Amino acid sequence: MNDNRSAPVSQTKVHLFLVLTTLFWGGSFIFNKLGFREIPPLPFLAMRFSLATLVMGIFCLPRLGGLSRTIIRRGTMVGLALAATNVSFVIGLSGTSATRAGFLNNLFVLFIPLICFLIWREKVDRWSMAGILLALGGIWELAQGGATGFSRGDLISTTCALFIAVHIITVSRILKDDDVYLVSLVQFITVAAIGITLTILFPPPPFSIGPLAAGSLAYCAIFPTVVCFTLQNSWQRHTTPTHAGLVYTLDPVWSMLGGYLVLGERLTPGEWAGCLLIFAAVLLPLTIRQLRESRLRSFYRQEAA
């Protein structure tokens, strides 16, 4: 991806498109849950990414001449991380509420510095450590507040957050100036192939696809997959990672609202406390980093004046 910032870009426009991205992501929790009413999680995943591959393939037709072995290799490596993310996402979501899964998935923000410390010995700042402690408190509250405690679905949703972090790190470490659309196409193919393979290895009971499931599949394949990848790759580069991370904390807010309004989910006081602690755990270190970046920009502007 070429990072061409010579022309100023409206930060309002950047924020609007990133917020729209979080809205589509949050909606994926709701539409997956609706789709699971008729289609088991693994077949749903396989069909979602098969359809996303078809849509992205049509979009990429003029670009296919640039498909190289390097893009295939890198896209497959990143696609494996994306597959682990989505397999754990659908299995976790099928075993817990959309609200709980949304907040637990957002823990990826805290897993990123931990992974970077464990592998590359990058320092974990005190605010990230404070966030990790808050997150642990939030998970404890969820375990105490829910009717089923910290369920298997909650555990897998937390594991999904780990894989989200792995995918983000893999993208930043592996991808260079590759065509992001072709890389996305290879990723979708990889996830679809793994979803199909798992469905064959673990065949579900017979099921039928009604209008609700078909609509859910179409939404999940197009909006939180093809559209979100395009929006994220197009607009996130025009702001800082910290600022983008702050916007992305809206993701569980949308899944919570959707769970309340569409799925009829209701949280106990303990679950509310747990979700709020997890939200604060993610928001605290990102807000501190944003304030530091703003101060540094102000300092450099004063020095340059």
C-alpha positions in Angstrom: 0.0 0.0 0.0 1.4 3.3 -1.0 1.2 5.8 1.8 0.6 9.0 -0.2 -0.2 11.8 2.2 0.9 14.8 0.0 -2.7 16.0 -0.3 -4.4 16.9 3.0 -7.4 14.7 3.9 -10.3 15.9 6.0 -10.0 14.3 9.4 -13.8 14.6 9.7 -14.2 12.5 6.6 -11.6 10.0 7.9 -13.4 9.6 11.2 -16.8 9.3 9.6 -15.6 6.4 7.4 -13.8 4.7 10.3 -17.0 5.0 12.4 -18.9 3.5 9.5 -16.4 0.6 9.5 -17.1 0.0 13.2 -20.8 0.1 12.6 -20.5 -2.7 10.0 -18.2 -4.7 12.2 -20.7 -4.3 15.1 -23.5 -5.4 12.9 -21.6 -8.6 12.0 -22.2 -9.9 15.6 -26.0 -9.4 15.2 -26.2 -10.9 11.7 -24.0 -13.9 12.5 -26.3 -14.6 15.5 -29.3 -14.4 13.2 -27.7 -16.6 10.6 -26.8 -19.2 13.2 -30.5 -19.8 13.8 -30.6 -21.7 10.5 -27.0 -22.3 9.5 -24.3 -23.8 11.8 -21.3 -21.6 12.5 -18.7 -23.4 10.4 -20.8 -23.7 7.2 -21.9 -20.0 7.7 -18.2 -19.0 7.8 -17.4 -21.1 4.7 -20.3 -19.6 2.7 -19.6 -16.0 4.0 -16.0 -16.0 2.8 -16.9 -17.9 -0.4 -19.3 -15.2 -1.3 -16.8 -12.5 -0.2 -14.2 -14.1 -2.5 -16.6 -13.9 -5.4 -17.5 -10.3 -4.8 -13.8 -9.2 -4.3 -12.8 -11.4 -7.3 -15.2 -9.5 -9.5 -13.9 -6.2 -8.1 -10.3 -7.3 -8.6 -10.7 -8.5 -12.2 -8.7 -5.5 -13.7 -6.0 -6.1 -11.1 -5.5 -9.8 -11.5 -2.5 -9.3 -13.8 -0.6 -8.0 -10.8 -1.2 -11.3 -8.8 2.3 -12.5 -8.1 3.8 -15.4 -6.1 4.8 -12.9 -3.4 1.3 -11.6 -3.0 0.0 -15.2 -2.9 2.5 -16.2 -0.3 2.0 -13.1 1.9 -1.7 -13.1 1.5 -1.9 -16.8 2.5 0.2 -16.2 5.6 -2.0 -13.3 6.7 -5.1 -15.3 5.6 -4.2 -18.1 8.0 -4.3 -15.6 10.9 -7.6 -14.2 9.5 -8.9 -17.8 9.4 -8.0 -18.5 13.0 -9.7 -15.2 13.9 -12.9 -16.0 12.1 -13.2 -19.6 13.1 -12.8 -18.7 16.8 -15.2 -15.7 16.2 -18.1 -17.8 15.0 -17.6 -20.6 17.5 -17.2 -18.2 20.4 -20.2 -16.1 19.3 -22.4 -19.2 19.0 -21.8 -19.9 22.7 -22.3 -16.4 24.2 -24.2 -13.2 23.7 -23.3 -10.7 21.0 -22.8 -8.1 23.7 -20.3 -10.2 25.7 -18.5 -11.3 22.5 -18.2 -7.7 21.3 -16.5 -6.5 24.4 -14.3 -9.6 24.8 -13.1 -9.4 21.1 -12.1 -5.8 21.7 -9.4 -7.1 24.1 -7.1 -7.4 21.0 -5.9 -3.9 21.8 -4.3 -5.2 24.9 -3.0 -8.4 23.4 -1.0 -6.6 20.8 1.6 -5.0 23.2 1.8 -8.3 25.2 2.6 -10.3 22.0 5.2 -7.7 20.9 6.8 -7.9 24.3 6.9 -11.7 24.4 8.3 -12.0 20.8 10.3 -8.9 20.3 10.8 -7.7 23.9 9.1 -4.4 23.1 8.4 -2.5 26.3 4.8 -2.6 27.7 4.0 0.8 29.1 2.4 1.3 32.5 -0.9 2.4 31.0 -1.2 -0.8 28.9 -0.5 -2.8 32.1 -3.2 -0.8 33.9 -5.5 -1.7 31.0 -4.6 -5.4 31.3 -5.4 -5.3 35.0 -8.8 -3.6 34.3 -9.5 -6.2 31.7 -8.9 -9.0 34.1 -11.2 -7.4 36.5 -13.8 -7.1 33.7 -13.5 -10.8 32.9 -13.9 -11.7 36.5 -17.1 -9.6 36.7 -18.5 -11.2 33.6 -17.8 -14.6 35.1 -19.6 -13.6 38.3 -22.4 -11.7 36.7 -23.7 -14.1 34.1 -26.1 -16.9 34.5 -23.6 -19.4 33.1 -20.4 -17.7 34.5 -17.5 -17.4 32.1 -18.7 -19.8 29.5 -16.9 -21.7 26.8 -18.2 -19.2 24.3 -16.6 -16.4 26.4 -13.3 -18.2 26.5 -13.3 -18.7 22.8 -14.3 -15.1 22.2 -11.3 -14.0 24.3 -9.1 -16.4 22.3 -10.5 -14.7 19.2 -9.2 -11.3 20.5 -5.8 -13.0 20.7 -6.0 -14.0 17.0 -7.3 -10.6 16.0 -4.1 -9.2 17.5 -2.0 -11.8 15.7 -3.7 -10.9 12.4 -3.0 -7.2 12.9 0.7 -7.8 13.8 1.0 -10.2 10.9 -0.3 -7.6 8.5 2.1 -4.9 9.8 5.1 -7.3 9.8 4.5 -9.2 6.5 2.8 -6.9 4.1 4.9 -4.2 2.3 3.7 -2.2 -0.7 1.5 -5.0 -2.0 -1.8 -4.4 -3.7 -4.1 -4.4 -0.7 -7.1 -5.6 -2.8 -5.3 -8.6 -4.2 -3.9 -9.4 -0.7 -7.5 -9.2 0.6 -8.7 -11.5 -2.2 -6.0 -14.1 -1.3 -7.0 -13.8 2.4 -10.6 -14.4 1.6 -9.8 -17.4 -0.5 -7.7 -18.8 2.4 -10.4 -18.4 4.9 -13.0 -19.8 2.6 -10.9 -22.9 1.9 -10.3 -23.5 5.6 -14.0 -23.0 6.4 -14.9 -25.5 3.7 -12.3 -28.0 4.9 -13.5 -27.8 8.5 -17.2 -28.2 7.4 -16.2 -31.4 5.6 -14.2 -32.7 8.5 -16.9 -31.8 11.0 -20.1 -32.2 9.0 -23.1 -30.4 10.6 -26.6 -31.8 10.8 -28.8 -31.1 7.8 -30.0 -27.5 7.5 -31.9 -25.2 5.2 -31.3 -21.6 4.2 -34.3 -19.3 4.6 -34.6 -15.6 3.8 -33.2 -14.6 7.2 -30.1 -16.7 6.9 -29.6 -15.7 3.3 -29.8 -12.0 4.2 -27.4 -12.5 7.1 -24.9 -14.2 4.8 -25.1 -11.4 2.2 -24.6 -8.7 4.9 -21.7 -10.5 6.5 -20.0 -11.2 3.2 -20.3 -7.7 1.8 -20.3 -5.2 4.6 -18.0 -6.3 7.5 -15.8 -8.2 5.0 -15.4 -6.7 1.5 -16.6 -3.1 2.4 -14.8 -2.9 5.8 -11.5 -4.1 4.4 -11.7 -1.5 1.6 -12.7 1.3 4.0 -10.0 0.4 6.5 -7.3 0.2 3.9 -8.4 3.4 2.3 -8.9 5.7 5.3 -6.9 4.3 8.3 -3.6 5.4 6.7 -4.7 9.0 7.0 -4.7 9.0 10.8 -2.5 7.6 13.6 -2.9 4.0 14.8 -3.8 5.3 18.2 -6.5 7.6 16.9 -7.9 4.7 14.7 -7.8 2.4 17.8 -9.9 4.9 19.7 -12.5 5.0 16.9 -12.5 1.1 16.8 -13.5 1.0 20.5 -17.0 1.8 19.2 -17.3 -1.7 17.7 -18.6 -3.4 20.9 -20.9 -0.4 21.5 -22.7 -1.2 18.2 -22.8 -5.0 19.0 -24.3 -4.1 22.4 -27.0 -1.9 21.0 -27.8 -4.4 18.3 -28.0 -7.2 20.8 -30.4 -5.2 22.9 -32.6 -3.9 20.1 -32.6 -6.8 17.7 -31.8 -9.9 19.7 -33.4 -8.9 23.0 -30.3 -9.4 25.0 -30.3 -8.1 28.6 -27.3 -7.8 30.9 -27.2 -8.3 34.6 -25.6 -5.6 36.7 -22.5 -7.7 37.1 -22.3 -8.2 33.3 -22.6 -4.4 32.8 -19.8 -3.9 35.3 -17.6 -6.4 33.5 -18.3 -4.9 30.0 -17.6 -1.4 31.3 -14.3 -2.5 32.9 -13.2 -4.1 29.6 -14.3 -1.0 27.7 -12.3 1.2 30.1 -9.3 -1.2 29.8 -9.2 -0.7 26.1 -10.0 3.0 26.2 -7.5 4.0 28.9 -4.2 3.2 27.2 -5.4 4.4 23.8 -6.6 7.8 25.3 -3.2 8.3 27.1 -1.3 7.6 23.9 -3.6 10.0 21.9 -2.9 12.7 24.5 0.8 12.1 24.2 0.7 12.2 20.5 -1.2 15.5 20.6 1.3 17.0 23.0 4.2 15.9 20.7 2.5 17.4 17.7 2.0 20.7 19.5 5.6 20.7 20.7 6.9 20.2 17.2 4.7 22.9 15.8 5.9 25.3 18.4 9.6 24.3 17.7 9.0 24.8 13.9 7.3 28.2 14.4 
